[in-house]
Amino acid sequence: MICSDNQAALKALQSPKITSSLVAETVAKLKELSVFNSIRLLWVPGHFRVEGNETADALAKRAAHSEFLSPEPAIGIPTTTVHTEAQLWATKEHLKS
């Protein structure tokens, strides 16, 4: 499950007409991931006590104010940390059901 508080981004990813190369690239990667995974895009209300949302907002703001180095934003968080946190969140969500 991929959660976002950005409805415009989620709608762009689900639109039949794509006008952005970034959206097209993201859709292609999501399709690639969905070959062996079940993927669900979920809108969550921003700033509404959704666990991890405040952290995601803070990281997005930090990335927005950092110097542009490449097509991918430079955030000082190791990929392993992001992966671990995503796994922990997914496990908690799974145990809720």
C-alpha positions as CSV (number, residue, x, y, z in Angstrom):
1,M,0.0,0.0,0.0
2,I,1.3,3.4,-0.9
3,C,-0.3,6.2,1.1
4,S,-0.3,9.8,0.0
5,D,-2.1,13.0,1.1
6,N,-1.7,14.4,-2.4
7,Q,-4.9,13.7,-4.2
8,A,-3.7,15.4,-7.4
9,A,-0.7,13.1,-7.6
10,L,-2.8,10.0,-7.1
11,K,-5.3,11.1,-9.7
12,A,-2.5,11.8,-12.1
13,L,-1.2,8.3,-11.6
14,Q,-4.6,6.8,-12.3
15,S,-5.5,9.1,-15.3
16,P,-5.8,7.4,-18.7
17,K,-4.1,10.5,-20.2
18,I,-0.6,11.2,-19.0
19,T,1.1,14.4,-19.9
20,S,4.1,14.3,-17.5
21,S,7.2,12.3,-18.0
22,L,7.6,11.9,-14.3
23,V,4.0,10.5,-14.0
24,A,4.6,8.2,-17.0
25,E,7.9,6.9,-15.4
26,T,6.1,6.4,-12.0
27,V,3.2,4.5,-13.7
28,A,5.7,2.3,-15.5
29,K,7.5,1.5,-12.2
30,L,4.2,0.8,-10.5
31,K,3.3,-1.6,-13.3
32,E,6.7,-3.3,-13.0
33,L,6.2,-3.7,-9.2
34,S,2.7,-5.0,-9.6
35,V,3.9,-8.0,-11.6
36,F,4.8,-9.8,-8.3
37,N,3.1,-7.5,-5.8
38,S,-0.3,-6.3,-5.0
39,I,-0.2,-2.5,-5.1
40,R,-2.8,-0.1,-3.7
41,L,-2.6,3.6,-3.9
42,L,-4.4,5.1,-0.9
43,W,-5.3,8.8,-0.1
44,V,-4.9,9.8,3.5
45,P,-5.9,13.1,4.9
46,G,-3.0,15.4,5.5
47,H,-2.1,16.4,9.0
48,F,-4.7,14.1,10.5
49,R,-2.7,12.0,12.9
50,V,-1.9,9.4,10.3
51,E,1.3,7.6,11.6
52,G,4.2,8.6,9.5
53,N,2.5,11.4,7.6
54,E,4.1,14.1,9.7
55,T,7.5,12.6,9.1
56,A,6.8,12.3,5.3
57,D,5.7,16.0,5.3
58,A,8.9,17.1,7.1
59,L,11.1,15.1,4.7
60,A,9.2,16.5,1.7
61,K,9.7,20.1,3.0
62,R,13.4,19.3,3.7
63,A,13.9,17.9,0.2
64,A,12.0,20.9,-1.4
65,H,14.4,23.3,0.3
66,S,17.6,21.4,-0.6
67,E,19.8,22.0,-3.6
68,F,18.8,20.2,-6.8
69,L,21.5,17.6,-7.6
70,S,19.7,15.2,-9.9
71,P,16.3,14.1,-11.0
72,E,15.9,12.3,-7.7
73,P,15.8,14.5,-4.6
74,A,18.8,14.2,-2.2
75,I,17.5,13.3,1.3
76,G,19.9,12.3,4.0
77,I,18.1,9.1,4.8
78,P,19.6,5.7,3.9
79,T,17.5,3.5,1.7
80,T,17.7,0.7,4.3
81,T,16.0,3.0,6.8
82,V,13.2,3.8,4.5
83,H,12.8,0.1,3.6
84,T,12.8,-0.9,7.3
85,E,10.3,1.8,8.3
86,A,8.0,0.8,5.4
87,Q,8.2,-2.9,6.4
88,L,7.4,-2.0,10.1
89,W,4.4,0.1,9.0
90,A,3.1,-2.6,6.7
91,T,3.4,-5.2,9.4
92,K,1.5,-3.0,11.8
93,E,-1.2,-2.4,9.2
94,H,-1.5,-6.1,8.5
95,L,-1.8,-7.0,12.2
96,K,-4.7,-4.5,12.6
97,S,-6.9,-6.5,10.2
